[in-house]
Amino acid sequence: MIKKNIPSFITCLNLICGLLAILSNDLRIGMLLIVLGGVFDVLDGLVARMLNLTSDLGKELDSLADIVTFGVAPAVLYYRIFSFDGSIFAFIAPIFIVVGGAWRLARFNVTISNSKYFEGMAIPATGLFIAGLVLASYYDQQIIQFIKGNIWYSNLIALTLALLNISKIKMFSFKQLKNNNLVQVYFAIITVLAIILFYYIPYTAIPVLLSAYVLIALIDHFILKSELR
């Protein structure tokens, strides 16, 4: 009985991280909790496959945890960074983030697919992108002040994230590394770029790296038109 529920227990740790990120008054702690939730999100899937314990219940629980940790929690942090003295327009960005993430998860849950690529940007990437912005808000004020300078910039970023979530653009994943040479090239590019970014601009590396990942996926989808299977 205990073994059967190990993956679900790890998923609940992900959910708890999201809840604590929302409740935390410290943006840096909230950011770290979202990242930790991402670690648990990866672990629950790995453990479930290793123990051959995948189930519909686990899938639903994982989605519920993800919408909290990578949807609601990042939306709250995003609002706290880019809030504009209670302006009604400041609520637009968090709404985009949560709705886009929920739509992505709902579609995933009702879609039967054996493909190893992501259809649309996975919601954990949204959470990590915003966590990266939180980190940048402490150590790279120039970039954050540029976004804060116009509320429509912050809303545009949130809208872009939501559209990427609900899109049907094929985005490569680690599951394809073994059998897809093109994906191996993509990840080699991402790896080299990650080393450079974390060496030269460590505090803004995460959002820049995820932007590069999306850019490569867009080039693959619209220009190269490869089949990421």
PLY file of the C-alpha trace (Angstrom):
ply
format ascii 1.0
element vertex 229
property float x
property float y
property float z
element edge 228
property int vertex1
property int vertex2
end_header
0.00 0.00 0.00
2.79 2.44 0.91
4.75 1.63 -2.26
1.68 2.21 -4.41
1.32 5.77 -3.11
4.95 6.90 -3.27
4.53 8.85 -6.56
1.36 10.53 -5.25
3.17 11.49 -2.05
5.92 13.16 -4.10
3.24 14.94 -6.15
1.73 16.26 -2.91
5.14 17.68 -2.00
5.00 19.57 -5.29
1.52 20.85 -4.35
2.72 21.90 -0.89
5.60 23.85 -2.43
3.11 25.77 -4.56
0.88 26.55 -1.58
3.80 27.75 0.54
5.05 29.89 -2.36
1.67 31.63 -2.42
1.62 32.12 1.35
5.21 33.33 1.58
5.76 37.07 1.87
9.34 36.73 0.61
9.55 36.62 -3.19
12.91 34.83 -3.09
11.51 32.06 -0.91
8.52 31.83 -3.22
10.86 31.51 -6.20
12.87 28.74 -4.52
9.67 26.88 -3.62
8.53 26.95 -7.25
11.90 25.57 -8.34
11.71 22.89 -5.62
8.20 22.05 -6.81
9.70 21.55 -10.27
12.15 19.04 -8.81
9.30 17.09 -7.21
7.34 17.30 -10.48
10.17 15.55 -12.30
10.71 13.03 -9.51
7.10 11.85 -9.26
7.05 10.91 -12.94
10.43 9.17 -12.74
9.45 7.19 -9.66
6.06 6.24 -11.14
7.71 4.88 -14.27
10.47 3.10 -12.34
7.92 1.37 -10.09
5.41 0.93 -12.91
2.77 2.75 -10.87
1.31 5.16 -13.42
-2.44 5.69 -12.98
-5.30 8.01 -13.91
-5.44 9.18 -10.29
-1.75 10.09 -10.38
-2.24 11.97 -13.66
-5.12 14.03 -12.25
-3.32 14.74 -8.98
-0.22 15.83 -10.89
-2.25 18.31 -12.93
-3.91 19.74 -9.83
-0.52 20.19 -8.19
0.91 21.77 -11.34
-1.81 24.40 -11.65
-1.07 25.52 -8.09
2.75 25.41 -8.21
3.31 26.54 -11.81
0.11 28.49 -12.42
-1.37 30.20 -9.36
1.87 30.63 -7.38
3.80 32.21 -10.30
0.79 34.43 -11.06
0.82 35.71 -7.47
4.58 36.34 -7.59
4.25 38.03 -10.98
1.56 40.33 -9.61
3.72 41.24 -6.63
6.65 42.16 -8.87
4.71 44.14 -11.46
1.77 45.48 -9.44
1.04 49.10 -10.28
-0.51 50.66 -7.20
-3.67 48.58 -7.44
-4.37 49.45 -11.08
-7.06 47.24 -12.55
-4.74 46.48 -15.46
-2.30 44.80 -13.06
-4.77 41.92 -12.71
-4.65 41.07 -16.41
-1.26 39.33 -16.37
-2.03 36.92 -13.49
-5.31 36.00 -15.19
-3.48 35.16 -18.42
-0.96 33.01 -16.55
-3.54 30.96 -14.62
-6.03 30.51 -17.46
-3.34 29.58 -19.99
-1.84 27.03 -17.62
-5.22 25.52 -16.68
-6.21 25.25 -20.35
-2.94 23.48 -21.16
-3.37 20.96 -18.34
-7.03 20.28 -19.13
-6.22 19.60 -22.78
-3.37 17.31 -21.78
-5.67 15.30 -19.49
-8.29 14.66 -22.17
-5.85 13.99 -25.02
-4.71 10.46 -25.76
-1.22 10.66 -27.20
1.91 8.55 -27.17
4.07 11.35 -28.56
7.11 12.22 -26.50
7.17 15.89 -27.47
5.18 18.63 -25.72
2.17 20.08 -27.52
2.41 23.68 -26.44
4.75 24.86 -23.72
4.49 22.75 -20.57
3.21 24.70 -17.57
6.33 24.02 -15.42
8.29 26.06 -17.96
5.94 28.98 -17.29
6.54 28.68 -13.56
10.30 28.50 -13.97
10.31 31.47 -16.36
8.50 33.62 -13.80
10.71 32.30 -10.99
13.65 33.48 -13.11
12.08 36.93 -13.38
11.77 37.03 -9.60
15.47 36.25 -9.30
16.29 38.93 -11.88
14.18 41.46 -9.98
16.67 41.27 -7.10
19.94 41.22 -9.01
19.33 42.79 -12.43
17.19 45.84 -11.81
17.73 47.26 -15.30
15.73 44.51 -17.00
12.96 44.51 -14.43
12.63 48.29 -14.43
12.30 48.17 -18.22
9.29 45.86 -17.83
7.89 47.84 -14.91
8.15 51.02 -16.94
5.05 50.09 -18.93
2.34 47.82 -17.60
1.60 46.60 -21.12
5.05 45.02 -21.32
4.31 42.83 -18.32
0.86 41.98 -19.68
2.34 41.15 -23.08
4.83 38.75 -21.50
2.03 37.02 -19.58
-0.15 36.83 -22.70
2.73 35.32 -24.66
3.24 32.67 -21.98
-0.49 31.84 -22.02
-0.57 31.59 -25.82
2.45 29.28 -25.78
0.65 27.11 -23.20
-2.52 26.70 -25.23
-0.79 26.49 -28.63
-0.27 23.22 -30.46
3.34 24.00 -31.32
5.55 20.92 -30.96
8.24 21.45 -28.35
10.99 18.90 -27.82
11.58 17.11 -24.52
14.24 15.02 -22.80
12.26 11.88 -23.64
13.33 12.23 -27.26
17.08 12.38 -26.68
17.66 8.66 -27.20
16.04 8.29 -30.64
15.98 11.72 -32.28
19.22 13.13 -33.70
17.74 16.56 -34.35
16.59 16.85 -30.75
20.08 15.85 -29.64
21.41 18.82 -31.61
18.82 21.12 -30.03
19.77 20.03 -26.54
23.46 20.41 -27.32
22.76 24.03 -28.31
20.71 24.59 -25.15
23.44 23.04 -22.98
26.20 25.22 -24.43
24.00 28.29 -24.15
23.18 27.42 -20.53
26.88 27.22 -19.62
27.54 30.62 -21.22
24.49 32.29 -19.66
25.04 31.00 -16.14
28.67 32.11 -16.33
28.10 35.64 -17.66
24.55 36.58 -16.56
23.60 34.01 -13.87
20.72 36.03 -12.40
18.87 36.41 -15.70
19.94 33.10 -17.24
16.70 31.18 -16.60
14.23 33.40 -18.52
16.77 33.96 -21.31
17.45 30.22 -21.58
13.75 29.36 -21.68
13.23 32.06 -24.32
15.96 30.40 -26.39
14.24 27.03 -25.97
10.96 28.50 -27.22
12.72 30.21 -30.14
14.33 26.94 -31.26
10.96 25.17 -30.97
9.30 27.88 -33.08
12.00 27.62 -35.75
11.61 23.84 -35.78
7.81 24.04 -36.02
7.36 26.81 -38.57
10.56 26.73 -40.65
12.17 23.29 -40.43
8.79 21.60 -39.93
10.37 18.47 -38.51
8.43 15.66 -36.88
9.39 15.53 -33.21
8.39 11.91 -32.63
0 1
1 2
2 3
3 4
4 5
5 6
6 7
7 8
8 9
9 10
10 11
11 12
12 13
13 14
14 15
15 16
16 17
17 18
18 19
19 20
20 21
21 22
22 23
23 24
24 25
25 26
26 27
27 28
28 29
29 30
30 31
31 32
32 33
33 34
34 35
35 36
36 37
37 38
38 39
39 40
40 41
41 42
42 43
43 44
44 45
45 46
46 47
47 48
48 49
49 50
50 51
51 52
52 53
53 54
54 55
55 56
56 57
57 58
58 59
59 60
60 61
61 62
62 63
63 64
64 65
65 66
66 67
67 68
68 69
69 70
70 71
71 72
72 73
73 74
74 75
75 76
76 77
77 78
78 79
79 80
80 81
81 82
82 83
83 84
84 85
85 86
86 87
87 88
88 89
89 90
90 91
91 92
92 93
93 94
94 95
95 96
96 97
97 98
98 99
99 100
100 101
101 102
102 103
103 104
104 105
105 106
106 107
107 108
108 109
109 110
110 111
111 112
112 113
113 114
114 115
115 116
116 117
117 118
118 119
119 120
120 121
121 122
122 123
123 124
124 125
125 126
126 127
127 128
128 129
129 130
130 131
131 132
132 133
133 134
134 135
135 136
136 137
137 138
138 139
139 140
140 141
141 142
142 143
143 144
144 145
145 146
146 147
147 148
148 149
149 150
150 151
151 152
152 153
153 154
154 155
155 156
156 157
157 158
158 159
159 160
160 161
161 162
162 163
163 164
164 165
165 166
166 167
167 168
168 169
169 170
170 171
171 172
172 173
173 174
174 175
175 176
176 177
177 178
178 179
179 180
180 181
181 182
182 183
183 184
184 185
185 186
186 187
187 188
188 189
189 190
190 191
191 192
192 193
193 194
194 195
195 196
196 197
197 198
198 199
199 200
200 201
201 202
202 203
203 204
204 205
205 206
206 207
207 208
208 209
209 210
210 211
211 212
212 213
213 214
214 215
215 216
216 217
217 218
218 219
219 220
220 221
221 222
222 223
223 224
224 225
225 226
226 227
227 228
